[in-house]
Amino acid sequence: MTTVTQSRPMSTKGKRKSYLLRINEDLWNELSEWASQEFRSVNGQIELILRRAIDERKKRRPGGSEEDIR
């Protein structure tokens, strides 16, 4: 099992949570390659992808706010 830690937080808001993620090796390799191209850790890349997905979802939801999702 690979453990990934991020040396610098993407956001200074709130506490960071730890979560074990089981992921397909091929997907891991794709994420790792993508992250390295953008000079991020895999964890940082996953956070970025999730943040963008949540932001996009909020745009599509009528009356959706950041407080509704967190």
N, CA, C and O atoms as a DFTB+ gen file, in Angstrom:
280 C
 N C O
     1  1       0.848      -1.182       0.000
     2  2       0.000       0.000       0.000
     3  2       0.889       1.240       0.000
     4  3       1.915       1.273       0.680
     5  1       0.504       2.236      -0.747
     6  2       1.248       3.489      -0.845
     7  2       0.586       4.534       0.031
     8  3      -0.632       4.709      -0.010
     9  1       1.382       5.221       0.816
    10  2       0.879       6.312       1.631
    11  2       1.373       7.610       1.036
    12  3       2.564       7.781       0.779
    13  1       0.434       8.528       0.819
    14  2       0.784       9.819       0.232
    15  2       0.475      10.894       1.253
    16  3      -0.608      10.923       1.838
    17  1       1.432      11.770       1.461
    18  2       1.195      12.917       2.325
    19  2       1.458      14.172       1.525
    20  3       2.265      14.181       0.596
    21  1       0.780      15.208       1.893
    22  2       0.948      16.478       1.200
    23  2       1.729      17.409       2.110
    24  3       1.369      17.588       3.274
    25  1       2.783      17.996       1.597
    26  2       3.647      18.828       2.414
    27  2       3.051      20.203       2.704
    28  3       3.390      20.818       3.715
    29  1       2.183      20.687       1.848
    30  2       1.577      21.992       2.094
    31  2       0.074      21.893       1.836
    32  3      -0.355      21.291       0.852
    33  1      -0.719      22.485       2.723
    34  2      -2.170      22.406       2.541
    35  2      -2.622      23.232       1.347
    36  3      -2.032      24.267       1.038
    37  1      -3.685      22.762       0.672
    38  2      -4.244      23.501      -0.450
    39  2      -5.082      24.669       0.046
    40  3      -5.298      25.638      -0.681
    41  1      -5.549      24.578       1.269
    42  2      -6.391      25.616       1.818
    43  2      -6.042      25.811       3.280
    44  3      -5.663      24.857       3.959
    45  1      -6.163      27.020       3.768
    46  2      -5.898      27.265       5.178
    47  2      -7.185      27.225       5.987
    48  3      -7.155      27.455       7.196
    49  1      -8.316      26.939       5.348
    50  2      -9.602      26.901       6.031
    51  2      -9.806      25.535       6.671
    52  3      -9.646      24.508       6.010
    53  1     -10.157      25.516       7.953
    54  2     -10.567      24.288       8.617
    55  2      -9.473      23.246       8.756
    56  3      -8.350      23.407       8.279
    57  1      -9.852      22.172       9.430
    58  2      -8.934      21.054       9.646
    59  2      -8.952      20.129       8.444
    60  3      -9.926      20.076       7.694
    61  1      -7.867      19.406       8.276
    62  2      -7.773      18.419       7.211
    63  2      -8.113      17.058       7.801
    64  3      -7.706      16.744       8.920
    65  1      -8.845      16.266       7.066
    66  2      -9.247      14.929       7.482
    67  2      -8.407      13.900       6.744
    68  3      -8.054      14.092       5.581
    69  1      -8.092      12.820       7.420
    70  2      -7.400      11.705       6.787
    71  2      -8.433      10.672       6.370
    72  3      -9.410      10.433       7.080
    73  1      -8.209      10.060       5.212
    74  2      -9.149       9.083       4.695
    75  2      -8.381       8.067       3.857
    76  3      -7.639       8.437       2.948
    77  1      -8.563       6.791       4.165
    78  2      -7.929       5.738       3.395
    79  2      -8.738       5.511       2.126
    80  3      -9.951       5.312       2.185
    81  1      -8.074       5.542       0.997
    82  2      -8.741       5.369      -0.292
    83  2      -8.144       4.164      -0.998
    84  3      -6.944       4.131      -1.270
    85  1      -8.968       3.185      -1.292
    86  2      -8.528       2.050      -2.098
    87  2      -8.835       2.393      -3.543
    88  3      -9.961       2.757      -3.882
    89  1      -7.828       2.273      -4.387
    90  2      -7.985       2.733      -5.754
    91  2      -7.318       1.746      -6.707
    92  3      -6.275       1.173      -6.394
    93  1      -7.920       1.560      -7.850
    94  2      -7.394       0.692      -8.893
    95  2      -5.998       1.160      -9.290
    96  3      -5.758       2.360      -9.418
    97  1      -5.084       0.226      -9.483
    98  2      -3.695       0.573      -9.789
    99  2      -3.568       1.386     -11.078
   100  3      -2.768       2.320     -11.145
   101  1      -4.349       1.038     -12.097
   102  2      -4.292       1.798     -13.350
   103  2      -4.735       3.244     -13.142
   104  3      -4.118       4.168     -13.672
   105  1      -5.798       3.436     -12.374
   106  2      -6.270       4.786     -12.073
   107  2      -5.217       5.543     -11.268
   108  3      -4.968       6.721     -11.522
   109  1      -4.599       4.867     -10.296
   110  2      -3.534       5.485      -9.504
   111  2      -2.403       5.969     -10.414
   112  3      -1.911       7.087     -10.268
   113  1      -2.002       5.118     -11.349
   114  2      -0.918       5.479     -12.259
   115  2      -1.275       6.690     -13.109
   116  3      -0.437       7.565     -13.329
   117  1      -2.522       6.745     -13.589
   118  2      -2.979       7.901     -14.369
   119  2      -2.975       9.166     -13.518
   120  3      -2.517      10.220     -13.960
   121  1      -3.493       9.054     -12.286
   122  2      -3.512      10.215     -11.389
   123  2      -2.093      10.666     -11.044
   124  3      -1.814      11.863     -10.973
   125  1      -1.214       9.713     -10.834
   126  2       0.167      10.025     -10.501
   127  2       0.855      10.781     -11.644
   128  3       1.562      11.762     -11.415
   129  1       0.639      10.312     -12.867
   130  2       1.218      10.978     -14.033
   131  2       0.665      12.399     -14.184
   132  3       1.419      13.345     -14.410
   133  1      -0.648      12.536     -14.056
   134  2      -1.302      13.838     -14.158
   135  2      -0.769      14.784     -13.078
   136  3      -0.445      15.939     -13.353
   137  1      -0.685      14.278     -11.852
   138  2      -0.205      15.099     -10.737
   139  2       1.225      15.559     -10.978
   140  3       1.551      16.722     -10.739
   141  1       2.073      14.665     -11.446
   142  2       3.473      15.053     -11.658
   143  2       3.605      16.096     -12.765
   144  3       4.488      16.951     -12.706
   145  1       2.740      16.033     -13.765
   146  2       2.761      17.035     -14.836
   147  2       2.397      18.413     -14.311
   148  3       2.829      19.426     -14.862
   149  1       1.604      18.454     -13.248
   150  2       1.170      19.727     -12.671
   151  2       1.894      20.043     -11.358
   152  3       1.486      20.932     -10.611
   153  1       2.980      19.298     -11.088
   154  2       3.820      19.520      -9.916
   155  2       3.032      19.438      -8.607
   156  3       3.193      20.276      -7.720
   157  1       2.177      18.414      -8.501
   158  2       1.394      18.168      -7.290
   159  2       1.630      16.740      -6.826
   160  3       2.114      15.898      -7.583
   161  1       1.282      16.481      -5.579
   162  2       1.218      15.111      -5.094
   163  2      -0.080      14.502      -5.620
   164  3      -0.973      15.223      -6.064
   165  1      -0.182      13.194      -5.569
   166  2      -1.428      12.542      -5.982
   167  2      -2.557      13.008      -5.066
   168  3      -3.667      13.269      -5.530
   169  1      -2.278      13.111      -3.778
   170  2      -3.293      13.582      -2.837
   171  2      -3.765      14.990      -3.212
   172  3      -4.964      15.271      -3.218
   173  1      -2.822      15.858      -3.519
   174  2      -3.178      17.216      -3.928
   175  2      -3.994      17.227      -5.200
   176  3      -4.915      18.032      -5.343
   177  1      -3.667      16.339      -6.130
   178  2      -4.407      16.263      -7.397
   179  2      -5.836      15.787      -7.152
   180  3      -6.783      16.326      -7.724
   181  1      -5.985      14.774      -6.299
   182  2      -7.326      14.265      -5.978
   183  2      -8.148      15.357      -5.305
   184  3      -9.325      15.534      -5.619
   185  1      -7.527      16.093      -4.372
   186  2      -8.238      17.200      -3.721
   187  2      -8.689      18.243      -4.731
   188  3      -9.817      18.730      -4.663
   189  1      -7.815      18.585      -5.665
   190  2      -8.146      19.568      -6.697
   191  2      -9.321      19.085      -7.557
   192  3     -10.248      19.847      -7.831
   193  1      -9.277      17.838      -7.971
   194  2     -10.355      17.269      -8.792
   195  2     -11.676      17.299      -8.030
   196  3     -12.707      17.693      -8.574
   197  1     -11.637      16.883      -6.774
   198  2     -12.862      16.885      -5.961
   199  2     -13.377      18.298      -5.733
   200  3     -14.584      18.531      -5.798
   201  1     -12.478      19.252      -5.465
   202  2     -12.892      20.645      -5.240
   203  2     -13.556      21.206      -6.486
   204  3     -14.593      21.863      -6.396
   205  1     -12.958      20.949      -7.661
   206  2     -13.557      21.436      -8.908
   207  2     -14.916      20.800      -9.153
   208  3     -15.840      21.473      -9.611
   209  1     -15.051      19.510      -8.854
   210  2     -16.335      18.826      -9.039
   211  2     -17.403      19.420      -8.120
   212  3     -18.543      19.625      -8.537
   213  1     -17.037      19.692      -6.885
   214  2     -17.988      20.277      -5.935
   215  2     -18.366      21.687      -6.362
   216  3     -19.539      22.059      -6.314
   217  1     -17.379      22.472      -6.778
   218  2     -17.676      23.835      -7.244
   219  2     -18.612      23.804      -8.449
   220  3     -19.539      24.610      -8.534
   221  1     -18.378      22.884      -9.375
   222  2     -19.238      22.758     -10.557
   223  2     -20.650      22.329     -10.158
   224  3     -21.635      22.823     -10.707
   225  1     -20.738      21.420      -9.212
   226  2     -22.051      20.956      -8.739
   227  2     -22.826      22.101      -8.099
   228  3     -24.036      22.220      -8.293
   229  1     -22.129      22.945      -7.333
   230  2     -22.796      24.087      -6.697
   231  2     -23.348      25.057      -7.738
   232  3     -24.406      25.652      -7.537
   233  1     -22.632      25.216      -8.848
   234  2     -23.096      26.109      -9.912
   235  2     -24.390      25.604     -10.539
   236  3     -25.248      26.400     -10.922
   237  1     -24.532      24.299     -10.642
   238  2     -25.705      23.702     -11.298
   239  2     -26.903      23.582     -10.374
   240  3     -28.040      23.532     -10.843
   241  1     -26.669      23.535      -9.072
   242  2     -27.775      23.378      -8.117
   243  2     -28.433      24.709      -7.826
   244  3     -27.758      25.671      -7.460
   245  1     -29.741      24.774      -7.983
   246  2     -30.415      26.031      -7.628
   247  2     -30.347      26.257      -6.121
   248  3     -30.694      25.376      -5.334
   249  1     -29.903      27.427      -5.735
   250  2     -29.833      27.766      -4.313
   251  2     -28.734      27.037      -3.558
   252  3     -28.680      27.116      -2.331
   253  1     -27.863      26.334      -4.258
   254  2     -26.790      25.593      -3.583
   255  2     -25.736      26.545      -3.050
   256  3     -25.373      27.530      -3.694
   257  1     -25.261      26.231      -1.873
   258  2     -24.197      27.049      -1.297
   259  2     -23.120      26.148      -0.738
   260  3     -23.317      24.941      -0.595
   261  1     -21.994      26.731      -0.425
   262  2     -20.873      25.984       0.132
   263  2     -21.276      25.309       1.437
   264  3     -20.828      24.198       1.722
   265  1     -22.108      25.961       2.224
   266  2     -22.530      25.418       3.505
   267  2     -23.370      24.149       3.328
   268  3     -23.334      23.262       4.180
   269  1     -24.128      24.056       2.226
   270  2     -24.964      22.877       1.973
   271  2     -24.129      21.626       1.750
   272  3     -24.556      20.524       2.096
   273  1     -22.945      21.788       1.176
   274  2     -22.148      20.649       0.753
   275  2     -21.157      20.203       1.810
   276  3     -20.862      19.012       1.901
   277  1     -20.648      21.094       2.590
   278  2     -19.631      20.720       3.583
   279  2     -20.240      20.200       4.780
   280  3     -19.537      19.835       5.722
